[in-house]
Amino acid sequence: MRYLALLALLIIAVSACSTQKVPQEQVDEFAKCLTEKGVTMYGTFWCPHCARVKKNFGPSFQYVKYVECDARGDNEQSEFCIEKKIENYATFEFADGTREVGEPTFETLAIKSGCKVPGQ
């Protein structure tokens, strides 16, 4: 019984550590760095992956270079997306021309761009 209580406390402690919030300033700097390094996100206003990416960045998403690919969206650039052969959303394109599709983690974006992961 004593071991179960100790295990429960350990699980709670680990959970508390893993859910620490990263300061917004660090996420701002990360988003700005991505744009400075030539990273572009292509998406659509209706895309669920895009919505989750935007949610992960929070207010810092304003610093991410974003291209709207649906002709019905705000500030749309659908012709540019067609020229770039963007077929899936969200697509992140890096300065070297490589792409990540879906919901890449901050760690993946950092590795591909050379930017520092927020909170590390």
Protein Blocks (a to p, Z undefined) as FASTA:
>chain_A
ZZmmmmmmmmmmmmmmmmcccdfklmmmmmmmmmmnopacdddfklmklmmmmmmnmmml
mmpccddfbfkbghiafkmmmmnopabdcddddfkopacehjadfklmmmmnopacehZZ
